[in-house]
Amino acid sequence: MRHVIALDVGGTGMKAALAGADGTLLHEARRPTGRERGPEAVVASILDFAEELRETGRQRFGSTAAAAGVAVPGIVDDARGIAAYSANLGWRDVPLRTLLSERLGGVPVALGHDVRTGGLAEGRIGAGRGADRFLFVPLGTGIAGAIGIDGRIEAGAHGSAGEIGHIVVRPDGPDCGCGQRGCLETLASAAAVGRAWAEACGDPRATAADAAKAVESGDARAQAVWQDAVDALAAGLVTSLTLLDPHTLIIGGGLAEAGDTLFEPLRAAVRSRVTFQRLPLIVPAALGDAAGCLGAGLLAWDLLSTEVTA
């Protein structure tokens, strides 16, 4: 059976699959990223994992993968296949596409940014299916966005399109690692909500999920923390939809797991802020933590399709 390798590299773990032409995940596996061992060890782990997947394909399906797609965090040069920088993984200018292709016997390899790759999957086979313009925004440790246009994801001139987590929504707000103050992700990411709730409730171990539960139980302190984050998120999203005019706004990541506890006040907050803008459909992501892996598989199949038509 013809298949491709799909690999989603995260800060703590790697998710991988062998994917069929219809997007079905024929085999799935996970490994720790091992970032505590340093960037060279992380690269070695990726290459070893990919080789294991290649051998699994040979044993199960009688042939090795026709191509591979890999999604990584940080700054990615998709065109040259270089993982340019990742603060979480500590690497710089890693020629990951070339290294993987060499390890996998010369098959074509596509390299993509993790959020844009997840957005590709949500747009084609997830919550954005059928929308010719969408914005995918996962709310996790940070906040980023994937801009979907006619079945593809816009990377921008320098590979950094969609970094909406660094829209300044409160100029006097918290310091951000990017050097600005009041960036969206310092106020409305899952990590930011967790920090705010930990301070409010006095439990340093408290998380955004704990905050959501407290909101649902009627805790006034949690409701204040939650509404503050929702208001910041709405401000950033309205800026984004003013610029991009999407049909659908897809919200994912850890914070979206709160369901209506997030979506009901968020829709109301966005609605109250729009003036001339058309209000998009605001929906939860459909693919969960499989989005990156599914998207990596789509990248690989797209690469094969391009080679056939070239």
N, C-alpha and C positions, 0 to 999 in steps of 0.2 A: 504493500500500500504506500502510495506516495505521501510524504509528510515533511514537515519542517520542524526545526527546533525553535521554541519560544522561551526566552529567558528574561525575567524581570528582576533586576538587581536592586535591593533596598539597602537602607542603612544598617539593618540588623540581620536580614534574611534574604534569601534568593528563592523565587518561585519559578518553576520551569515546567515545560510541557512539550510533548510531541503533538503537533496540531495537524489535522487533516485539512483538505482543501475547502471543506464546508465550514471550517472554524471549530469543528469538534476537537476537544482535547482528548487525545487517544491514550495519553499517559501523563501523569502529573507527579512532580517530586519537589521537595524543598530541602534547602541546606542553609546553615548559618553563613552569613557573609564573612565573619571573622575579621572585622575591621580593626579589632584590638591588636592584631598581628601586623598591621601596617599595610600600606597601599600595594606593595609588590605581592604580598601574600593574598590580598583580595583578588588581584588580577589572576594569580595562579589558581585560586579557587574557582573563578569563573571559567577559566580554560579547562580545568579538570572536570568540572560539572558538565560542561558542554560535550566533552569527549565521552563521558559516561552516557549522556543522552544519545549520542550518536551510536554507541555500541548497543544500547537498549533498542533503538530503532532497527538495527541490523538483526538482532536476535528475534524481535517480535514480528517484524514485518518483512524480513528478507531483503531489506535494502537500507542504506543509510539516508539521512535527511537530505533533501534537495537544496535546502537553504536554511539560514538561521536568522532570527530577529532577536535583538537584545535591547532592553530598555534600561537606562541608567540614570541616576540622579545628577543634579548639578548642571553645569554648562556643557552643552554637547554640540559639536560641529558635525551635524548629520551628513553634510555633503562630503566631507573628507573622512568620515568614520572615526573621529577622534573624541574621546572623552576628555574634554579640555580641563575641567576643574570640578571637584566635589569636596566641599568642606567636610561632609560626613565621612567620606571614604579616604580623604587625604591625598587623592591623586591629582596629577597635572599632565595634560597632553599625552594621554595613553592612546596609542594607535590600535584601539580595541578591535575595530573591524578587520584589520590586517592580521592581528594576532589570532583572532578566532577563525578566520578563513584558513590560515595556515594549519591550525590545530585540527580543523575539520576536513582536511583533505582538499582544500581549494574551493569549497562551495561558496556561493555568494552570501554575504552577510549584510544585513541592514542594522544600523545603529540609530536609536532614537532616545529622546528625552522621556523620562518616566511619566510625567504628567501628560505630555502631548500624546504619548503612546496609549495611555489609558483613555484619553479623550477620543482617540481614533476608534477604539473599540466601542466606547459608549455611543459615539455618533453613528457608527455603522450597524451595530448589532445590539445596542443597549437602549438607554432612555432617549437618545437623540435620533433614533432611527426615523427616517422620513423628513427630518428637518434639514433644509439646505444651509442654514446658518444657526450655529449653536455656540454656547460657551460652557465649557466643563470646568467646574471649580471644586477641587477637593480641599476640604478643611481638615488638615492634620497637624503635624508639628509646625508646619508653615502653611502658606496659602499660595497657590499658583493657578494658572488658568490655561486651558487649551482652546484655541479659537478654531472652530470647525467651519469650513467653507466648501460646499459641494463635494463632500466625501473625503476631503483631505484636511490636514491640520496645518495652519499657517505658522511657520517657524520664525518669520521675520527676517530682516536683512542680515542680522548677526546672530541668529539662533536664540534670541531671548524674548520673543513675542509671548505675551500672556502672563508676564510677571506681575499680576495684579496685586499680589500680597505686598508690593512695595508702592502702591498708591498711598499717598499721605492723606489720611482722613481726619487726623487731629494733629495739627502742627506742634502743639505743646504736649503731645502724648509721649509714651515711653520710647526710650532709645531703641533703635533697631540695629541689628548686626550689619546692615548695609551702610550705616553711617547717617541715616536720616532719623527723624523722630516722628512718632505717630503713624507709622506704616500700618496698613490694614492687618497684616499678620501678627503684629504685636498686640492687637486688641480683639481679634475675632477668630483666630485659629483655635483648634482644640487645645493646644498647649497653653495659649494665652488665657482661655477660659478656665483651664485647670489651675493656673497660677492665681488668677483672680479669686477663684472660689477657695483655694487653699488659704489665702490670706484672710478672706472674709470669715471662714468657718474655724480657722485656727488649727486645721489639720494639714501639715505639710505634705501628706501623702494623697490628699484629695485630687481628683481628676475631673475632667470635663464631664465624664459619664456620671460621676457622683453629683456634680452640679445639676445635671439634667434630672436626675432622680429627686433631688431636693426641690427643684422647680415644680415637678409633678406632685410633690407632697404638700406644696403650698408654702414653702419656706420663703419668707419675704426677702431675706438676704440673698438667697440664690436667685430669686426672681429679678432683683436689681442687677446682679452680676450678669445674668443671662440677657436681660434687655439691653444693657450697655453694649454687650458684644453684638447682639442682633442689630442695634442701631448703627454701629460701626460697619458691620458687614453690608447692611443695606446701602449705606453711603458709598462704599467702594463699588458695589454692584451697579448702582445707578450711574456712576461715572463710566463703568465698563459698558453698560448697555447704551449709554449716550454715544459712545465712540463706535460701538460695533453693531448695534441694532440687531441682536440675534432673535430668532423665532423662539428658541428654547434655551433656558438657563438650567443647567444640570448641576446639582450640588451633591458632592460625595465626600468621602473621608470620614474620619471618626465622629465628627460633630453631627453629621447627617444621620447617624444611627439613632439620634434622639427622635427621629420621625416628626410627628406633628408638633411636638414640643418646640422644635426649631422652625418647621415650615410654616405653621400658622402665623406666628408673629413676624417671620421674615417676609412672607408675602404681603402682610399688612404694612410693614415698614417700607418696603419697596414701593408699594402702591401709593403711599402717602407722599413719597418724594418725587415721583415722576410728574412732569408737567406736559411738555409736548411729546415726550418719548412714548413709543408704543410699548405697552407692558408685555414682556415675554411670558411664556409658560414657564413656571418655576417648578421643577420636578426633582425628586431624589434620583441619584445614580442607580442603575439597575444591576451592575455587574460586580459590585463589591471589590474585594481585594484581588479578584481574578482579572480585572480590567487590564492591568499592565501586561500580564502574560498573554491574554487574548490579543491585545494590540500588537505585541511583539510578533505573534504569529501572523497577523495581518500584514505587518511590515515585510515579513519574509515572503509571503505569497505575492504581495505587490511587486516585490523585487523580481520574482520569477516571471510575473506577467509582463513587466517592463522589458525583460530580456527577450521574451518571445516575440513581442511586437516591435522590438528595435531593429 
